Amino acid sequence: MITVFYDGKCGLCRREIEHYIRIAPQGIFAWVDITITPEPFTTLGYSVPAGLKALHVRDAADIMHVGVDGFIAIWQQLSRWRILAWLVGSPIIRPMAQRLY
């Protein structure tokens, strides 16, 4: 299971996550709005302010992916988004995407 920790009070963030929820296969993701339920995030040693600044995604191997890397972790699981994950994750684009994020 991949756990996505997101800011549900951020309009843009919420709309994007709602889109992923609609298109994601069942049973792959757990979606946690840390503005409503912060405990699953904070018990891992992360602060809510850190979670509000950047998307955090914990993969099935318990590795936390933050910011752009979190989006890549989500996109890799979505059939029509895998090419974007590959593209943004490339050594040329990833550093630029991380700076823009």
N, CA, C and O atoms as a GROMACS GRO file, in nm:
protein
  404
    1MET      N    1   0.085  -0.118   0.000
    1MET     CA    2   0.000   0.000   0.000
    1MET      C    3   0.089   0.124   0.000
    1MET      O    4   0.189   0.130   0.072
    2ILE      N    5   0.053   0.220  -0.080
    2ILE     CA    6   0.123   0.348  -0.088
    2ILE      C    7   0.036   0.451  -0.017
    2ILE      O    8  -0.082   0.466  -0.048
    3THR      N    9   0.096   0.523   0.078
    3THR     CA   10   0.021   0.622   0.155
    3THR      C   11   0.059   0.762   0.107
    3THR      O   12   0.176   0.798   0.105
    4VAL      N   13  -0.043   0.838   0.069
    4VAL     CA   14  -0.024   0.974   0.021
    4VAL      C   15  -0.070   1.070   0.129
    4VAL      O   16  -0.188   1.069   0.167
    5PHE      N   17   0.021   1.152   0.180
    5PHE     CA   18  -0.010   1.252   0.281
    5PHE      C   19  -0.017   1.387   0.211
    5PHE      O   20   0.081   1.432   0.151
    6TYR      N   21  -0.133   1.452   0.218
    6TYR     CA   22  -0.151   1.576   0.142
    6TYR      C   23  -0.225   1.681   0.225
    6TYR      O   24  -0.285   1.651   0.328
    7ASP      N   25  -0.219   1.804   0.177
    7ASP     CA   26  -0.283   1.919   0.240
    7ASP      C   27  -0.422   1.937   0.179
    7ASP      O   28  -0.435   1.991   0.069
    8GLY      N   29  -0.524   1.893   0.249
    8GLY     CA   30  -0.660   1.903   0.199
    8GLY      C   31  -0.719   2.042   0.204
    8GLY      O   32  -0.825   2.066   0.146
    9LYS      N   33  -0.652   2.136   0.272
    9LYS     CA   34  -0.702   2.273   0.275
    9LYS      C   35  -0.649   2.357   0.160
    9LYS      O   36  -0.699   2.467   0.134
   10CYS      N   37  -0.549   2.307   0.091
   10CYS     CA   38  -0.495   2.374  -0.027
   10CYS      C   39  -0.585   2.336  -0.144
   10CYS      O   40  -0.594   2.218  -0.180
   11GLY      N   41  -0.652   2.432  -0.204
   11GLY     CA   42  -0.747   2.405  -0.311
   11GLY      C   43  -0.685   2.331  -0.429
   11GLY      O   44  -0.740   2.233  -0.477
   12LEU      N   45  -0.570   2.378  -0.475
   12LEU     CA   46  -0.502   2.314  -0.588
   12LEU      C   47  -0.461   2.172  -0.552
   12LEU      O   48  -0.482   2.078  -0.629
   13CYS      N   49  -0.402   2.156  -0.434
   13CYS     CA   50  -0.357   2.023  -0.388
   13CYS      C   51  -0.476   1.928  -0.380
   13CYS      O   52  -0.468   1.815  -0.429
   14ARG      N   53  -0.584   1.973  -0.320
   14ARG     CA   54  -0.702   1.889  -0.301
   14ARG      C   55  -0.761   1.846  -0.436
   14ARG      O   56  -0.796   1.730  -0.454
   15ARG      N   57  -0.772   1.940  -0.530
   15ARG     CA   58  -0.827   1.905  -0.662
   15ARG      C   59  -0.740   1.803  -0.734
   15ARG      O   60  -0.791   1.709  -0.796
   16GLU      N   61  -0.608   1.820  -0.725
   16GLU     CA   62  -0.519   1.725  -0.791
   16GLU      C   63  -0.530   1.586  -0.727
   16GLU      O   64  -0.538   1.486  -0.799
   17ILE      N   65  -0.530   1.579  -0.597
   17ILE     CA   66  -0.542   1.451  -0.528
   17ILE      C   67  -0.678   1.387  -0.557
   17ILE      O   68  -0.686   1.266  -0.578
   18GLU      N   69  -0.784   1.467  -0.559
   18GLU     CA   70  -0.916   1.412  -0.592
   18GLU      C   71  -0.916   1.350  -0.732
   18GLU      O   72  -0.982   1.248  -0.754
   19HIS      N   73  -0.844   1.411  -0.824
   19HIS     CA   74  -0.833   1.353  -0.959
   19HIS      C   75  -0.764   1.217  -0.953
   19HIS      O   76  -0.811   1.120  -1.012
   20TYR      N   77  -0.654   1.211  -0.881
   20TYR     CA   78  -0.582   1.084  -0.868
   20TYR      C   79  -0.669   0.977  -0.800
   20TYR      O   80  -0.666   0.861  -0.839
   21ILE      N   81  -0.744   1.018  -0.701
   21ILE     CA   82  -0.834   0.924  -0.632
   21ILE      C   83  -0.934   0.865  -0.731
   21ILE      O   84  -0.962   0.745  -0.728
   22ARG      N   85  -0.988   0.950  -0.818
   22ARG     CA   86  -1.087   0.903  -0.916
   22ARG      C   87  -1.028   0.804  -1.016
   22ARG      O   88  -1.096   0.710  -1.057
   23ILE      N   89  -0.902   0.825  -1.056
   23ILE     CA   90  -0.846   0.741  -1.163
   23ILE      C   91  -0.761   0.625  -1.111
   23ILE      O   92  -0.725   0.536  -1.188
   24ALA      N   93  -0.728   0.626  -0.984
   24ALA     CA   94  -0.639   0.523  -0.928
   24ALA      C   95  -0.711   0.389  -0.913
   24ALA      O   96  -0.828   0.385  -0.875
   25PRO      N   97  -0.641   0.281  -0.943
   25PRO     CA   98  -0.698   0.148  -0.916
   25PRO      C   99  -0.721   0.132  -0.766
   25PRO      O  100  -0.648   0.188  -0.684
   26GLN      N  101  -0.822   0.056  -0.731
   26GLN     CA  102  -0.854   0.032  -0.591
   26GLN      C  103  -0.743  -0.050  -0.525
   26GLN      O  104  -0.681  -0.136  -0.588
   27GLY      N  105  -0.719  -0.022  -0.396
   27GLY     CA  106  -0.629  -0.102  -0.317
   27GLY      C  107  -0.481  -0.072  -0.330
   27GLY      O  108  -0.398  -0.143  -0.273
   28ILE      N  109  -0.446   0.034  -0.404
   28ILE     CA  110  -0.305   0.069  -0.419
   28ILE      C  111  -0.266   0.181  -0.324
   28ILE      O  112  -0.157   0.180  -0.267
   29PHE      N  113  -0.355   0.279  -0.308
   29PHE     CA  114  -0.324   0.399  -0.231
   29PHE      C  115  -0.412   0.410  -0.107
   29PHE      O  116  -0.528   0.370  -0.106
   30ALA      N  117  -0.353   0.467  -0.003
   30ALA     CA  118  -0.427   0.518   0.113
   30ALA      C  119  -0.406   0.669   0.108
   30ALA      O  120  -0.293   0.717   0.103
   31TRP      N  121  -0.513   0.743   0.111
   31TRP     CA  122  -0.508   0.889   0.097
   31TRP      C  123  -0.532   0.951   0.234
   31TRP      O  124  -0.636   0.926   0.295
   32VAL      N  125  -0.437   1.031   0.284
   32VAL     CA  126  -0.447   1.089   0.418
   32VAL      C  127  -0.437   1.241   0.407
   32VAL      O  128  -0.332   1.295   0.373
   33ASP      N  129  -0.547   1.307   0.438
   33ASP     CA  130  -0.548   1.453   0.445
   33ASP      C  131  -0.495   1.490   0.583
   33ASP      O  132  -0.564   1.471   0.684
   34ILE      N  133  -0.374   1.542   0.589
   34ILE     CA  134  -0.312   1.568   0.719
   34ILE      C  135  -0.374   1.686   0.792
   34ILE      O  136  -0.345   1.708   0.910
   35THR      N  137  -0.460   1.764   0.725
   35THR     CA  138  -0.529   1.872   0.795
   35THR      C  139  -0.647   1.817   0.874
   35THR      O  140  -0.697   1.884   0.964
   36ILE      N  141  -0.692   1.697   0.841
   36ILE     CA  142  -0.802   1.633   0.913
   36ILE      C  143  -0.748   1.524   1.007
   36ILE      O  144  -0.790   1.514   1.122
   37THR      N  145  -0.656   1.444   0.956
   37THR     CA  146  -0.601   1.331   1.031
   37THR      C  147  -0.449   1.336   1.027
   37THR      O  148  -0.387   1.266   0.946
   38PRO      N  149  -0.387   1.416   1.112
   38PRO     CA  150  -0.241   1.429   1.108
   38PRO      C  151  -0.165   1.313   1.172
   38PRO      O  152  -0.047   1.294   1.144
   39GLU      N  153  -0.231   1.235   1.258
   39GLU     CA  154  -0.161   1.134   1.338
   39GLU      C  155  -0.083   1.031   1.255
   39GLU      O  156   0.031   1.000   1.291
   40PRO      N  157  -0.139   0.977   1.146
   40PRO     CA  158  -0.058   0.880   1.071
   40PRO      C  159   0.072   0.940   1.018
   40PRO      O  160   0.171   0.868   0.999
   41PHE      N  161   0.072   1.069   0.995
   41PHE     CA  162   0.191   1.139   0.944
   41PHE      C  163   0.286   1.174   1.058
   41PHE      O  164   0.406   1.150   1.049
   42THR      N  165   0.232   1.231   1.164
   42THR     CA  166   0.317   1.276   1.274
   42THR      C  167   0.377   1.158   1.352
   42THR      O  168   0.486   1.172   1.408
   43THR      N  169   0.309   1.044   1.356
   43THR     CA  170   0.366   0.929   1.426
   43THR      C  171   0.487   0.872   1.352
   43THR      O  172   0.563   0.792   1.408
   44LEU      N  173   0.505   0.912   1.227
   44LEU     CA  174   0.624   0.872   1.152
   44LEU      C  175   0.741   0.967   1.176
   44LEU      O  176   0.850   0.948   1.122
   45GLY      N  177   0.718   1.071   1.259
   45GLY     CA  178   0.824   1.164   1.293
   45GLY      C  179   0.826   1.290   1.209
   45GLY      O  180   0.923   1.367   1.214
   46TYR      N  181   0.720   1.314   1.133
   46TYR     CA  182   0.712   1.433   1.048
   46TYR      C  183   0.619   1.533   1.112
   46TYR      O  184   0.526   1.497   1.184
   47SER      N  185   0.645   1.661   1.085
   47SER     CA  186   0.559   1.766   1.140
   47SER      C  187   0.452   1.805   1.038
   47SER      O  188   0.472   1.793   0.917
   48VAL      N  189   0.340   1.851   1.089
   48VAL     CA  190   0.233   1.896   1.001
   48VAL      C  191   0.281   2.012   0.913
   48VAL      O  192   0.252   2.012   0.793
   49PRO      N  193   0.353   2.112   0.967
   49PRO     CA  194   0.401   2.219   0.878
   49PRO      C  195   0.486   2.167   0.762
   49PRO      O  196   0.477   2.219   0.650
   50ALA      N  197   0.568   2.066   0.786
   50ALA     CA  198   0.647   2.007   0.677
   50ALA      C  199   0.555   1.942   0.575
   50ALA      O  200   0.578   1.951   0.454
   51GLY      N  201   0.451   1.877   0.623
   51GLY     CA  202   0.356   1.812   0.534
   51GLY      C  203   0.273   1.909   0.454
   51GLY      O  204   0.227   1.877   0.344
   52LEU      N  205   0.253   2.028   0.507
   52LEU     CA  206   0.177   2.130   0.435
   52LEU      C  207   0.262   2.197   0.327
   52LEU      O  208   0.209   2.252   0.231
   53LYS      N  209   0.393   2.193   0.343
   53LYS     CA  210   0.483   2.256   0.246
   53LYS      C  211   0.507   2.169   0.123
   53LYS      O  212   0.534   2.221   0.015
   54ALA      N  213   0.497   2.036   0.140
   54ALA     CA  214   0.528   1.946   0.028
   54ALA      C  215   0.450   1.816   0.043
   54ALA      O  216   0.425   1.768   0.154
   55LEU      N  217   0.414   1.761  -0.070
   55LEU     CA  218   0.349   1.630  -0.074
   55LEU      C  219   0.446   1.525  -0.020
   55LEU      O  220   0.565   1.528  -0.051
   56HIS      N  221   0.395   1.433   0.060
   56HIS     CA  222   0.475   1.322   0.112
   56HIS      C  223   0.405   1.192   0.073
   56HIS      O  224   0.285   1.177   0.094
   57VAL      N  225   0.481   1.100   0.018
   57VAL     CA  226   0.425   0.971  -0.024
   57VAL      C  227   0.515   0.860   0.032
   57VAL      O  228   0.634   0.856   0.005
   58ARG      N  229   0.455   0.773   0.110
   58ARG     CA  230   0.527   0.660   0.169
   58ARG      C  231   0.496   0.536   0.086
   58ARG      O  232   0.381   0.494   0.076
   59ASP      N  233   0.599   0.479   0.026
   59ASP     CA  234   0.577   0.364  -0.063
   59ASP      C  235   0.566   0.233   0.015
   59ASP      O  236   0.579   0.231   0.137
   60ALA      N  237   0.544   0.125  -0.057
   60ALA     CA  238   0.524  -0.006   0.005
   60ALA      C  239   0.648  -0.055   0.079
   60ALA      O  240   0.638  -0.143   0.165
   61ALA      N  241   0.765   0.000   0.047
   61ALA     CA  242   0.890  -0.036   0.115
   61ALA      C  243   0.919   0.059   0.232
   61ALA      O  244   1.029   0.058   0.287
   62ASP      N  245   0.820   0.140   0.270
   62ASP     CA  246   0.831   0.237   0.380
   62ASP      C  247   0.930   0.349   0.352
   62ASP      O  248   0.984   0.408   0.446
   63ILE      N  249   0.955   0.378   0.227
   63ILE     CA  250   1.042   0.490   0.190
   63ILE      C  251   0.954   0.612   0.165
   63ILE      O  252   0.855   0.604   0.092
   64MET      N  253   0.990   0.725   0.226
   64MET     CA  254   0.914   0.848   0.208
   64MET      C  255   0.969   0.926   0.090
   64MET      O  256   1.090   0.951   0.082
   65HIS      N  257   0.881   0.964   0.000
   65HIS     CA  258   0.916   1.044  -0.117
   65HIS      C  259   0.849   1.181  -0.098
   65HIS      O  260   0.730   1.189  -0.069
   66VAL      N  261   0.927   1.287  -0.114
   66VAL     CA  262   0.879   1.421  -0.083
   66VAL      C  263   0.879   1.507  -0.208
   66VAL      O  264   0.969   1.498  -0.292
   67GLY      N  265   0.775   1.591  -0.221
   67GLY     CA  266   0.767   1.686  -0.332
   67GLY      C  267   0.753   1.616  -0.466
   67GLY      O  268   0.667   1.529  -0.483
   68VAL      N  269   0.837   1.653  -0.560
   68VAL     CA  270   0.833   1.596  -0.695
   68VAL      C  271   0.847   1.445  -0.690
   68VAL      O  272   0.780   1.374  -0.765
   69ASP      N  273   0.933   1.395  -0.603
   69ASP     CA  274   0.951   1.251  -0.592
   69ASP      C  275   0.822   1.182  -0.546
   69ASP      O  276   0.796   1.068  -0.582
   70GLY      N  277   0.742   1.252  -0.466
   70GLY     CA  278   0.613   1.198  -0.425
   70GLY      C  279   0.518   1.186  -0.543
   70GLY      O  280   0.448   1.086  -0.557
   71PHE      N  281   0.515   1.288  -0.627
   71PHE     CA  282   0.431   1.280  -0.747
   71PHE      C  283   0.477   1.168  -0.839
   71PHE      O  284   0.395   1.096  -0.896
   72ILE      N  285   0.607   1.154  -0.853
   72ILE     CA  286   0.659   1.045  -0.937
   72ILE      C  287   0.613   0.910  -0.882
   72ILE      O  288   0.576   0.822  -0.959
   73ALA      N  289   0.617   0.894  -0.750
   73ALA     CA  290   0.573   0.768  -0.688
   73ALA      C  291   0.425   0.741  -0.717
   73ALA      O  292   0.386   0.626  -0.737
   74ILE      N  293   0.344   0.845  -0.718
   74ILE     CA  294   0.202   0.830  -0.752
   74ILE      C  295   0.187   0.796  -0.901
   74ILE      O  296   0.119   0.699  -0.937
   75TRP      N  297   0.250   0.875  -0.986
   75TRP     CA  298   0.235   0.858  -1.131
   75TRP      C  299   0.280   0.721  -1.178
   75TRP      O  300   0.224   0.667  -1.273
   76GLN      N  301   0.380   0.663  -1.112
   76GLN     CA  302   0.429   0.530  -1.153
   76GLN      C  303   0.322   0.423  -1.138
   76GLN      O  304   0.330   0.318  -1.202
   77GLN      N  305   0.222   0.449  -1.056
   77GLN     CA  306   0.115   0.352  -1.033
   77GLN      C  307  -0.008   0.375  -1.122
   77GLN      O  308  -0.101   0.295  -1.121
   78LEU      N  309  -0.007   0.483  -1.198
   78LEU     CA  310  -0.123   0.519  -1.281
   78LEU      C  311  -0.088   0.498  -1.427
   78LEU      O  312   0.002   0.563  -1.479
   79SER      N  313  -0.160   0.409  -1.492
   79SER     CA  314  -0.120   0.364  -1.626
   79SER      C  315  -0.095   0.478  -1.725
   79SER      O  316   0.005   0.473  -1.797
   80ARG      N  317  -0.178   0.576  -1.731
   80ARG     CA  318  -0.159   0.684  -1.830
   80ARG      C  319  -0.060   0.790  -1.784
   80ARG      O  320  -0.027   0.881  -1.860
   81TRP      N  321  -0.012   0.778  -1.663
   81TRP     CA  322   0.079   0.878  -1.607
   81TRP      C  323   0.222   0.826  -1.598
   81TRP      O  324   0.312   0.901  -1.562
   82ARG      N  325   0.244   0.700  -1.629
   82ARG     CA  326   0.378   0.641  -1.613
   82ARG      C  327   0.483   0.710  -1.700
   82ARG      O  328   0.598   0.724  -1.658
   83ILE      N  329   0.444   0.753  -1.818
   83ILE     CA  330   0.542   0.821  -1.904
   83ILE      C  331   0.584   0.954  -1.842
   83ILE      O  332   0.700   0.994  -1.853
   84LEU      N  333   0.489   1.023  -1.777
   84LEU     CA  334   0.524   1.147  -1.708
   84LEU      C  335   0.618   1.118  -1.592
   84LEU      O  336   0.712   1.194  -1.568
   85ALA      N  337   0.594   1.010  -1.520
   85ALA     CA  338   0.684   0.971  -1.410
   85ALA      C  339   0.824   0.947  -1.464
   85ALA      O  340   0.923   0.992  -1.406
   86TRP      N  341   0.834   0.878  -1.575
   86TRP     CA  342   0.964   0.850  -1.636
   86TRP      C  343   1.030   0.980  -1.682
   86TRP      O  344   1.150   1.000  -1.659
   87LEU      N  345   0.954   1.066  -1.746
   87LEU     CA  346   1.008   1.191  -1.799
   87LEU      C  347   1.055   1.283  -1.687
   87LEU      O  348   1.168   1.330  -1.689
   88VAL      N  349   0.969   1.307  -1.589
   88VAL     CA  350   1.004   1.397  -1.479
   88VAL      C  351   1.114   1.336  -1.392
   88VAL      O  352   1.193   1.409  -1.333
   89GLY      N  353   1.119   1.204  -1.385
   89GLY     CA  354   1.221   1.138  -1.306
   89GLY      C  355   1.356   1.126  -1.374
   89GLY      O  356   1.452   1.077  -1.314
   90SER      N  357   1.364   1.170  -1.498
   90SER     CA  358   1.491   1.160  -1.571
   90SER      C  359   1.595   1.252  -1.509
   90SER      O  360   1.560   1.355  -1.451
   91PRO      N  361   1.722   1.216  -1.520
   91PRO     CA  362   1.829   1.296  -1.458
   91PRO      C  363   1.836   1.440  -1.509
   91PRO      O  364   1.892   1.526  -1.442
   92ILE      N  365   1.783   1.466  -1.625
   92ILE     CA  366   1.786   1.602  -1.680
   92ILE      C  367   1.672   1.686  -1.624
   92ILE      O  368   1.693   1.803  -1.590
   93ILE      N  369   1.552   1.629  -1.615
   93ILE     CA  370   1.435   1.707  -1.576
   93ILE      C  371   1.412   1.710  -1.426
   93ILE      O  372   1.367   1.812  -1.373
   94ARG      N  373   1.443   1.601  -1.355
   94ARG     CA  374   1.415   1.595  -1.211
   94ARG      C  375   1.476   1.712  -1.133
   94ARG      O  376   1.404   1.774  -1.054
   95PRO      N  377   1.604   1.747  -1.151
   95PRO     CA  378   1.658   1.860  -1.074
   95PRO      C  379   1.585   1.991  -1.101
   95PRO      O  380   1.564   2.070  -1.009
   96MET      N  381   1.547   2.012  -1.224
   96MET     CA  382   1.474   2.135  -1.258
   96MET      C  383   1.334   2.133  -1.195
   96MET      O  384   1.288   2.233  -1.141
   97ALA      N  385   1.268   2.018  -1.201
   97ALA     CA  386   1.134   2.005  -1.141
   97ALA      C  387   1.140   2.025  -0.990
   97ALA      O  388   1.050   2.086  -0.932
   98GLN      N  389   1.244   1.973  -0.926
   98GLN     CA  390   1.259   1.990  -0.782
   98GLN      C  391   1.279   2.135  -0.745
   98GLN      O  392   1.227   2.181  -0.643
   99ARG      N  393   1.354   2.209  -0.825
   99ARG     CA  394   1.372   2.352  -0.798
   99ARG      C  395   1.241   2.429  -0.817
   99ARG      O  396   1.212   2.520  -0.741
  100LEU      N  397   1.164   2.392  -0.918
  100LEU     CA  398   1.037   2.462  -0.944
  100LEU      C  399   0.931   2.429  -0.842
  100LEU      O  400   0.843   2.511  -0.814
  101TYR      N  401   0.938   2.310  -0.785
  101TYR     CA  402   0.838   2.268  -0.687
  101TYR      C  403   0.849   2.354  -0.562
  101TYR      O  404   0.773   2.335  -0.467
   0.00000   0.00000   0.00000
